[in-house]
Amino acid sequence: SMEQLHTQVMKVRQQLLSARVINGALQEGIIGDDEGCDAAAWIDLSIMMEQYLDGPEVDVDIIMADGESVYEAMADNWPTIEPYF
């Protein structure tokens, strides 16, 4: 349901907002923690969600910098067993 989806998105959002960069690594943290740096100051913590579509899976990965694509890769994924995809 949309209510369950919203609840899960809010949990993930809260985890992302508490993430810290410590010694160059992204780690789980506590909001207000003084150790490391606020991850949101270093990386975009936006969440993108997509509808599940059954069938073959192909990944298209793109790394962007200053609005330009600097790396692209495509991979034909092996079949998975639900609910793990």
N, CA and C of each residue as an Amber inpcrd file, in Angstrom:
protein
   255
   0.8420000  -1.1850000   0.0000000   0.0000000   0.0000000   0.0000000
   0.8870000   1.2490000   0.0000000   0.3290000   2.3480000  -0.3910000
   1.0630000   3.6130000  -0.4070000   1.5050000   4.0130000   1.0000000
   0.6880000   3.6840000   1.9990000   1.0500000   4.0160000   3.3870000
   2.2840000   3.2310000   3.8290000   2.3330000   1.9430000   3.4880000
   3.4970000   1.1170000   3.8280000   4.7370000   1.6090000   3.0860000
   4.5690000   1.9500000   1.8230000   5.6800000   2.4660000   1.0270000
   6.2100000   3.7520000   1.6470000   5.3250000   4.6490000   2.0150000
   5.7310000   5.9180000   2.6300000   6.4950000   5.6750000   3.9250000
   6.0270000   4.7400000   4.7410000   6.6960000   4.4190000   6.0030000
   8.1130000   3.9210000   5.7450000   8.2850000   3.0350000   4.7730000
   9.6080000   2.4990000   4.4590000  10.5360000   3.5690000   3.8910000
  10.0000000   4.4210000   3.0220000  10.8070000   5.5090000   2.4620000
  11.2810000   6.4380000   3.5740000  10.4270000   6.7320000   4.5340000
  10.8110000   7.6140000   5.6320000  11.8980000   6.9750000   6.5030000
  11.8460000   5.6520000   6.6840000  12.9010000   4.9560000   7.4380000
  14.2430000   5.0750000   6.7220000  14.2250000   4.8250000   5.4170000
  15.4640000   4.9230000   4.6350000  15.9780000   6.3570000   4.6440000
  15.0840000   7.3180000   4.4970000  15.4820000   8.7320000   4.5070000
  16.1490000   9.0880000   5.8270000  15.5930000   8.6240000   6.9300000
  16.1690000   8.9070000   8.2440000  17.5630000   8.2960000   8.3650000
  17.7400000   7.0670000   7.8440000  19.0610000   6.4350000   7.8790000
  20.0610000   7.2310000   7.0440000  19.6390000   7.6890000   5.8800000
  20.5340000   8.4690000   5.0330000  20.9160000   9.7900000   5.7040000
  19.9520000  10.4320000   6.3400000  20.2260000  11.7120000   6.9880000
  21.1840000  11.5730000   8.1690000  21.2580000  10.3740000   8.7500000
  22.1740000  10.1740000   9.8790000  23.5460000   9.6800000   9.4280000
  23.6970000   9.4070000   8.1210000  24.9800000   8.8940000   7.6180000
  26.0840000   9.9120000   7.8300000  27.2750000   9.4000000   8.1330000
  28.4420000  10.2500000   8.3920000  29.5840000   9.8050000   7.4860000
  30.4380000  10.7250000   7.1220000  31.6650000  10.3970000   6.4160000
  32.7760000  10.4230000   7.4580000  33.3500000   9.2370000   7.7190000
  34.3940000   9.0960000   8.7360000  35.5980000   8.4520000   8.0690000
  36.7210000   9.1560000   8.0800000  37.9460000   8.6700000   7.4310000
  37.6950000   8.2770000   5.9800000  36.8720000   9.0400000   5.2890000
  36.6190000   8.8060000   3.8780000  35.5880000   7.7410000   3.5760000
  35.0030000   7.1200000   4.6020000  34.0270000   6.0470000   4.3930000
  32.6450000   6.4920000   4.8680000  31.6230000   6.1110000   4.1130000
  30.2420000   6.3960000   4.5060000  29.8350000   5.3830000   5.5660000
  29.4250000   5.8760000   6.7370000  29.0710000   4.9920000   7.8350000
  27.7530000   5.4200000   8.4560000  27.1000000   4.4360000   9.0760000
  25.8640000   4.7270000   9.7940000  26.1970000   5.6050000  10.9870000
  25.3680000   6.5780000  11.2550000  25.6260000   7.4820000  12.3650000
  24.3590000   7.8170000  13.1100000  24.4650000   8.7990000  13.9510000
  23.3390000   9.2870000  14.7430000  23.2050000  10.7730000  14.4470000
  21.9960000  11.2370000  14.1480000  21.7920000  12.6520000  13.8730000
  22.2730000  13.4560000  15.0800000  23.0850000  14.4630000  14.8120000
  23.6480000  15.2890000  15.8720000  24.9910000  14.7890000  16.3700000
  25.4380000  13.6260000  15.8880000  26.7360000  13.0660000  16.2690000
  27.8400000  13.9800000  15.7400000  28.8670000  14.2210000  16.5410000
  29.9560000  15.1090000  16.1470000  31.0780000  14.3900000  15.4080000
  31.0690000  13.0430000  15.4030000  32.1350000  12.3030000  14.7500000
  31.9680000  12.3780000  13.2350000  33.0530000  12.6480000  12.5250000
  33.0200000  12.7030000  11.0710000  32.2640000  13.9100000  10.5630000
  31.8880000  13.8600000   9.3000000  31.1760000  14.9500000   8.6410000
  29.8100000  14.4710000   8.2020000  28.8560000  15.3770000   8.1900000
  27.5080000  15.0850000   7.7210000  27.5820000  14.6390000   6.2610000
  27.1450000  13.4310000   5.9470000  27.2430000  12.8930000   4.5940000
  26.4830000  13.7490000   3.5840000  25.3890000  14.3690000   4.0110000
  24.5950000  15.1920000   3.0960000  25.3860000  16.3910000   2.5920000
  26.4260000  16.7810000   3.3010000  27.2730000  17.8880000   2.8510000
  28.2430000  17.4320000   1.7610000  28.4240000  16.1200000   1.6040000
  29.3930000  15.5780000   0.6520000  28.7540000  14.9210000  -0.5580000
  27.6130000  14.2520000  -0.3670000  26.9880000  13.5140000  -1.4590000
  25.4870000  13.7730000  -1.4700000  24.8810000  13.5580000  -2.6220000
  23.4360000  13.7060000  -2.7740000  22.7680000  12.4750000  -2.1780000
  21.9310000  12.6660000  -1.1840000  21.2730000  11.5590000  -0.5040000
  19.8230000  11.3810000  -0.9630000  19.5270000  11.8390000  -2.1790000
  18.1730000  11.6860000  -2.7200000  17.8450000  10.2110000  -2.9280000
  16.5730000   9.9010000  -2.8810000  16.0960000   8.5440000  -3.1050000
  15.3310000   8.5110000  -4.4240000  15.6720000   7.5490000  -5.2840000
  14.9170000   7.3460000  -6.5160000  14.2790000   5.9610000  -6.4300000
  12.9810000   5.9020000  -6.6370000  12.2790000   4.6250000  -6.5810000
  11.6860000   4.3290000  -7.9440000  11.6790000   3.0390000  -8.2870000
  11.1060000   2.6140000  -9.5510000  10.1040000   1.4970000  -9.3030000
   9.1290000   1.4150000 -10.1790000   8.1520000   0.3450000 -10.1070000
   8.8230000  -0.9740000 -10.4760000   8.4690000  -2.0490000  -9.7830000
   9.0090000  -3.3750000 -10.0920000   8.3830000  -3.8750000 -11.3830000
   9.2330000  -4.3090000 -12.2990000   8.7780000  -4.9070000 -13.5520000
   9.3710000  -6.3070000 -13.6380000   8.5340000  -7.3080000 -13.8000000
   8.9930000  -8.6880000 -13.8940000   9.6070000  -8.9270000 -15.2700000
  10.7050000  -9.6800000 -15.3060000  11.3350000 -10.0120000 -16.5840000
  12.8440000  -9.8720000 -16.4940000  13.5290000  -9.9820000 -17.6350000
  14.9910000  -9.8560000 -17.6420000  15.4270000  -8.4990000 -17.0890000
  16.5770000  -8.4860000 -16.4250000  17.0740000  -7.2510000 -15.8350000
  18.3880000  -6.8520000 -16.4970000  18.4250000  -5.6090000 -16.9290000
  19.6460000  -5.0370000 -17.4950000  19.9460000  -3.7720000 -16.7060000
  21.1710000  -3.6750000 -16.1740000  21.5850000  -2.4760000 -15.4460000
  22.2590000  -1.5080000 -16.4000000  21.9340000  -0.2390000 -16.2610000
  22.6450000   0.8210000 -16.9610000  23.1300000   1.7650000 -15.8710000
  24.4390000   1.7960000 -15.6660000  25.0410000   2.6310000 -14.6230000
  25.7540000   3.8030000 -15.2740000  25.5010000   4.9970000 -14.7680000
  26.1280000   6.2070000 -15.3000000  26.6040000   7.0470000 -14.1170000
  27.8350000   7.5130000 -14.1980000  28.3660000   8.4430000 -13.2010000
  28.4360000   9.8070000 -13.8640000  27.8380000  10.7970000 -13.2140000
  27.7810000  12.1500000 -13.7480000  28.6680000  13.0710000 -12.9200000
  29.2980000  14.0220000 -13.5720000  30.0700000  15.0630000 -12.8950000
  29.8630000  16.3650000 -13.6540000  29.4100000  17.3830000 -12.9530000
  29.1550000  18.6960000 -13.5630000  28.2430000  18.5960000 -14.7780000
  27.2220000  17.7340000 -14.6870000  26.2420000  17.6030000 -15.7510000
  26.7020000  16.7940000 -16.9520000  27.8850000  16.1960000 -16.8800000
  28.4230000  15.4040000 -17.9760000  28.6110000  13.9550000 -17.5340000
  28.3460000  13.0210000 -18.4350000  28.5790000  11.6090000 -18.1590000
  30.0830000  11.3420000 -18.2220000  30.6390000  10.7840000 -17.1370000
  32.0810000  10.4770000 -17.1220000  32.3400000   8.9790000 -17.1210000
  31.2980000   8.1650000 -16.9260000  31.4370000   6.7110000 -16.9520000
  30.0860000   6.1010000 -17.2480000  30.0830000   5.1030000 -18.1360000
  28.8550000   4.3710000 -18.4350000  29.1760000   2.8850000 -18.4970000
  28.2370000   2.0610000 -18.0310000  28.3990000   0.6080000 -18.1130000
  27.0140000  -0.0240000 -18.2090000  26.9200000  -1.1020000 -18.9790000
  25.6850000  -1.8810000 -19.0750000  25.9910000  -3.3220000 -18.7010000
  25.0670000  -3.9550000 -17.9790000  25.2650000  -5.3450000 -17.5710000
  23.9450000  -6.0920000 -17.6820000  23.9980000  -7.2770000 -18.2660000
  22.8410000  -8.1640000 -18.3370000  22.8850000  -9.0420000 -17.0950000
  22.0020000  -8.7820000 -16.1430000  22.0370000  -9.4910000 -14.8630000
  21.5120000 -10.9140000 -14.9740000  22.0320000 -11.7710000 -14.1120000
  21.5420000 -13.1510000 -14.0110000  20.1470000 -13.1360000 -13.4120000
  19.3470000 -14.1470000 -13.7150000  18.0160000 -14.2340000 -13.0970000
  18.1370000 -14.3370000 -11.5770000  17.2010000 -13.7480000 -10.8830000
  17.1830000 -13.7960000  -9.4200000  15.9360000 -14.5520000  -8.9550000
  15.9210000 -14.8760000  -7.6870000  14.7800000 -15.5470000  -7.0750000
  14.0600000 -14.5220000  -6.2000000  12.7870000 -14.3130000  -6.4840000
  12.0240000 -13.3650000  -5.6890000  11.9820000 -13.8050000  -4.2330000
  11.9560000 -12.8760000  -3.2730000  11.7580000 -11.4510000  -3.4380000
  13.0630000 -10.6690000  -3.5950000  14.1760000 -11.3380000  -3.8710000
  15.4720000 -10.6540000  -3.9940000  15.7110000 -10.3070000  -5.4540000
  15.8120000  -9.0410000  -5.7410000  16.0440000  -8.6120000  -7.1110000
  17.0180000  -7.4660000  -7.1320000
